[in-house]
Each structure stands twice: as C-alpha cells, then as structure tokens.
Amino acid sequence: MKAYILIQTEPGSARTLAHLVGGIAGVRRVERVVGPYDLIAEADAGQLRDLVLRIQELGGVLRALTSLVLARTEPGGLVTLDEPKVGATGT
C-alpha cells in the first residue's frame, strides 16, 4: 500500500527538504508543488508512522498531512487496493 504525504515548509527551504525527504527509506519520490503545501512525497505505507515522524523532525517542516491510497483509477477501470485496518500500527 502507498501513501501521499503533503508537506508545508518554511519559506526558502523546499528545495533542500525535497532532497532530505527523498533520502528517507520508504519514500518513493518527492515533488515540489505550488499551493498550500510545498512538497508531495509518495511513500510505502508499511512503516508510515515512523516515516512521518522522521519527516516532521526535519528542520523547516511546518506541517505534514498524510493520505493513504485505497484505490486508483486506470484506463481499464478501477483497481481496488488493500484497505488498512482501522487502528493498525504503522498505517
């Protein structure tokens, strides 16, 4: 299962934080974006709690919002992924 982590950064720190977040184990990729958040990280949801804590501990991170992917739409139709168990550790 994967998750997206939207990260709001202090002004001027997005470029540096993108490299730091991208180096954290479990992060698949990081993109710099324009809007209320400055970075979007795609990550494996296996150890999500630890991963988010590591991101939040980085200097310059103001806020991190996490969304688990439950399903995705592809040209051939809807593909349903495993839904997390409510209260499961690490998700």
Phi, psi and omega in degrees: 000149179236167180220158172247136179241116178268127189238124173262132184242164172292148179307134177084358184252359185298317183298312180296315181295327177301318179291319180294314180296319180298338179272358180278132179302134180101344177274123180278318178196160179227135177235139174273132184227168177250135180145201182294338175245155185256335181226147170233121179253135172261129187220157170287136185274001184304311180241048189299319181301311180296319181298314180295321177299319179296320179294314183295336179281347180290136176297133179101350177274121179268322184201146175225128180244129184248135176230124176278142177272121179262327181203161177223154178255130178239166181307328181275356180134191183274132175247117181269134178260171177297130177274138180290151174282135181298128179081007181293141181290135177085005177234000000 
